């Protein structure tokens, strides 16, 4: 009888430990795109700074056109962008502590630095996105908007795959966003139009809380 009681106690203890382990596993594995995005939002809310290489590729008739820049971010909203790929190579833009954007072009024109308001139309992309919201927090908001009214799904990392795949489909467009499973930040965003790859954005060598120097945000 004593042996039987010991076995029962052992099994109960094992069940409790297993239950706790499973609970932790379930908590760290999102069950829906909304839950995954909630985890990403939470991660962004806790970081202090990050830096990475951003590469954007647009495809026209299957032909790629690439632009890229080094990107530095420090909370609450300090930004430095250094163009190192594409026609604007050498250009630098900084969003500084006083809420102004300081920028200069590349090449010979780099000796001329101008100051702009963050609402200046020259700081907007074709899709209306702005320089001051170009950080990953702005990207997360773009994902949130894309989820509304769309067909969505997630594929969890398996095997050597280290990123979640968030798929968003509506009409003739499909977005596949890869979320790093450890950093919980977007690392690739592919957009397909009518089944063809139209654009790709990559956040390469993403380093979070690496101690970005504050003097980078002066120009």
N, C-alpha and C positions, 0 to 999 in steps of 0.2 A: 504493500500500500504506500509506503514511504517513497519508493522508487517511482510509482505511478504519479504521486503528487508532484515529485520533482520534474517529471516529464511534462505534466500539465503546466506547471509554473514556467518551465523553459519555453514551451510552445506559446503561452500567452505573452511572455516577454518578447519573443521573436516576432509575434504578430504585431505588437505595439511598435517595435523598431521598424518593421517592414512598412507598417502603415504610415509612420512618420516620414520614412524615406520616399515612399510613393507620393505622399502629400507634397514634399518639397519638389519632387520631379515634376509633378503636375503644375505647381505654381510657377516653375521656371519655363514651362512649355506652353505657349499661348494656344488657346483653342479656337481663336477667331482672329481675323485681320484687325478688328477693333482692339482686341486684347493685346496683340503684338504692338500696335501703335501706341497703346497706353504705356507699355514697357519702354518703348523708344522715347516717348515724351518724358517719362520719369528719369531716364538716363540723361537726357539733354538738360533737365532741370538741375542735375547735380554736378555737371561738369563746370570747370572754371575757364578752360581754354582748349583750343585744339589747333592743329596745323595739318595741311595735307597738300597734295597736288591734284588739282581738278582738271580733268580732260573731257572736253565736250566734242562730240563727233556728230555731224549732220550728214545724212545721205540723200543725195539728189540723183535720181536715175541710177541708183546703186553706187554712185561715186562718193566716197567720204571726204568731208572737209573738216579739219580738226583745229580746235583752238584749246589753249590750256594756260593755266596760271597757278602759281603758288598762292596758297590762301592761309591767312593767319586770323584767328578770332580769339577775343578775350572778353569775358562778360564785364559790364552789362551788354555792350554792343560795339566794341572796338573792332575794326576790320582793316586788314591790309591785303591787297591783291597785287601780285606782280606777274604780269603777262610774260610767259616764256615760250609759248607755242602759238604760231599763227601770225596774221598780218600786223597785229598790234604789239608784237614782241618788243619788250623794253618798257612798255607803259606801266605806270604804278598809280594805284588809287588807295587813299587812306580815309577811313571814317574816324575822326578823332574825338577827343574828350569833350570838346566844345560843341559837338553836333554838326560839324562842317565836314565836307569832303574835299580833300586836297589831292590833286592829280596832275600828272604830267604824261605826255606822249613818249613814245620810244624814239630812238635815233637822235638826230640833230635837234629835234624839238624838245628833248628831255630837259633842256636848260630853262624852259618856261613852265612854271608851276601855277596852276589856277586854283581858286577856291570856289566851291559850289554849294548851294543848299542841297540837302538830301532829296528834296522833291524835284530837282532839276531833271527835265525830260532827257537830257543827255545821259543820265544815269539809269535809264530804263531799257529793258530788252524789248524785242518785238512783241513778246507775250504780255508785257506790262509789268513784269517782275522788276524790282528795284535793287540797286546796289546795297542799300542798307539792310535789306531783308534777304541777302544772298547767302547767309549762313545756314547751317543745317537746321536751325530752328525754323527758318522760313521754308526749307524743303519739307520738313515734317508737316507744316501747315498745308502745303501743296498736296501732300499725300492725303491728309484728312479731307480736303475738298474733293479730291478725285474719288474717294470712297463713296461719297454721297450718290445714291441712286444707281450705283454700278454693281455688276456681278463680281464678287471677290472670292479669293481663296488664298490659303497659305500652304506652302510645302516646307516642312521642318527639315533641318540639316540631317543628312544621312551619310554614313561612311566618311569619305574624304571631304564631302561638301560641308563647309563651315558657315553657311549663310542661309537664313530663311529666304524663301522666294514668295513675295507678295504679288499676286496677280490681280489686276483691275481691268475689267472689260466693259466697254459700253460702245454701242453702235459699231463703227468700223475701226475702233481704236483699242489697243491692248497695251497696258503698261506692266512690265515685270520689274519689280524693285527688289534688289538683293539687300538684306539687312544682316550685317555681321552678327553671328551668334554670340560672340563674346562682348564686342564693343556696343552692340545694340544700336548701331547707327547705320544709315544707308551708305552703301559703298558702290552700288551701280544702279542706274535707272535706264532701262531700255524701253523705248516707245515704238510700237508697231502701228502702221496705218495700212489698212486693207491687206494685212498679212505680211507686209514688208517692213523691215527695220528702217525707221525714219530718223531716229536719233538715239544717242547713247551718252550718258553722263557718268563719269567715274570719279570717285573720291579715293585717290591712291595714297598709300603710305599714311593712313590716317593715324595721327598721334594725339591722344586725349590727355589733358592735364600734364603736358610735358614741360610746362613753365615757359610759355611764350613771353619774350622780353617786352616790357612795356614801351621801350623806346622805338619799337617797330611801328607804333601808331602815330608817329610824328613824321611830317614831310614838309 
